[in-house]
Amino acid sequence: MASELTIGGLDEWADNLEAAYDLTKEEQARITLAGAKVLEKNMKAYIKDQHYQNRKTGEDPHLADSVKSQGKNVDGAVDGTSVVGFPDEKAYIANFISGGTKHVIYDSSKFHGKSTRTDSKGNDYIRGGRRAVTGDDFLDKVRNDSLPELFEAEDAEYHKILKEKGVDI
């Protein structure tokens, strides 16, 4: 790039700037996929740290091992976006962990004479033996905590693409 501010230098700068913003959908997908890989890695690490149980899963992988990313949209088309998520058979488990499940009712006056049970604190409830899952909004936590690292990865991929194109910005 020209070191002086001349008409020729401005033209070269404008051409470089135009080339930097003129990215194909495949190049855009490469950039967003770099960020998606970071988010995938961080989601796997968080789930293994907070929600992993050492158990034999056989052929069925654990939720942490099911996180996937792809450089396509949810329909499988290349439009410059990338997605991170779970396959259909695991997504409902992630939803239970993220949102929680229905909590056990503790007001025996609402049971209208039905038999109730008592928990260890003396609270009455009607459906003994059921366990509610307290929600851990891990999807938003990981997404928000990953943003700086995600943007760095996307920026590095963007500069790599510009270097391949011979653009000096």
N, C-alpha and C positions, 0 to 999 in steps of 0.2 A: 504494500500500500504506500502511496506517496506520502512522504514526510512533510511536504509543504502543502499549504492550502491554496491550490491552484484550480483552475477550471478542469484540467485533466485529472487532478487529484480528487476533485469532487465527483467527477464522472466515474472514476474507478471505485470510489467509496460507495456511490449509489448502486453500481453494478454488483458489488460484493454484498451489499445490504439486500438487494433484490434476490440474489442467489441464496442468501441465508434464509430468507423467508419463503422461498419457493421450494418446499419439500414435498416429495411424493407421499402417497398414503403409506407405502412400504417403509419409507424413512421415518415417517411419523410413528408408525407401529414399532419400529426398532427403538425409538426414544421412549415411548410409553412402556414397552416391554422391559426395558432396563429398570424402570421404576417398579414395574409389577414384580420383577424377580426379587427386588429388595423387600417389598411388602410380603411376598410369599415366604421368604427366609425368616422375616420377623414374626409372621403369624405362626409358622412352625415352631419357632423357638418359644414363643409365649405359651402356646398350647401345651408343649412338652413340659414347660416349667410349671404351669399353673393347673393343668387339667389332665395330666398324663398318669395313667395307672399302669403299672407293670403287670400285664396279663397277656396270656396267649390269645392272639387274635386269629390265628390260623391264616386262611386265605384272605380274610377281611382285614384290610389295613386300619390302623388307628386313625382317628380324626386328624392328628398332627401330621401323619404321613399321607393324608389325602388332599392336602392343599395343593392346588395347581394354578398355574398362570399360563396365559396364551396371548400372543400378539394379534388377536382378532377380537371382534365384539362378541356378545353372547350368542349371536346367530351364526358365528363362524366366518363372517365376512371381514376382509381386511379393509378397514376404514380409518386407520390411524389410531384407534383406541386399543387398549389391552385390558384384560380382565383377570382378576384373581378371585378364586373361590373354591368351592367344594363340589364334587360330583353329586348328582341327585340323591344317591343312596346315603350320603353323609351330610347333606345340607340341613336336614331336619334336626340332626344332633347338634350341629353348630347353632341352630336357631334356639333349641332348648337351653343350651349353655349361655348364649348371649341374652336371651329374653327372660329366661327362667320359666318355671311352670306354675300352674295354679297352686296357691298356698292352701294349706289345710285350714278349715274353718274352726274357730275356737270359741264360739258363742253357743252354749248348750240350750239357751232359751229359744233358738231358732229351729231346734230339731223337733219340736212339738211331740214330745213323749217318746221319740225314737231312742233306742239305747245308744249311749255314747261311751267313749273310752277316755281315759285320762292319761296325759303324758307325764313325764318326770317332774314337770313344774306344777302339776295339779290342774292344768287347763283341760277342759272337756273338748273332745272333737268326735266327729261322727264316723270318719273313715280311718280307722286305725290301721297302721301298717303302711300307709301310703307316705311317700317322702316327696316333698316339694323341692325342686332345684332352685336355689337362689340365683338370680340372673347375674352374670358377669358380662358386662357390655364390652367384651374383649375385641370385637371387630372395630368399634370406634376407637378404643384405647390404642390398639396396635396401629391403626391407620393414622391417628393423630401423632403418636410418638415416632412414626416412621417418616413423616413428611420431610424433615431436613435431609435425612440420608437418601430418601427417594428422589428429591430434587437434585441432589448432588450427582446421583447415578444418571438421571435424565440429562443433566447438563453435560456430563462427561461424554455421553453417547452423542449428544447434539454436536459438540465440538469435534468429535471423531468423524462424524458425517461431513461437517464443514471442511475438515482437513482433507477428506477423501475427494471432495468436490474442488479443492484448491482455493477455497474462499478464505481470505485473511480478514478476520474481524477482530 
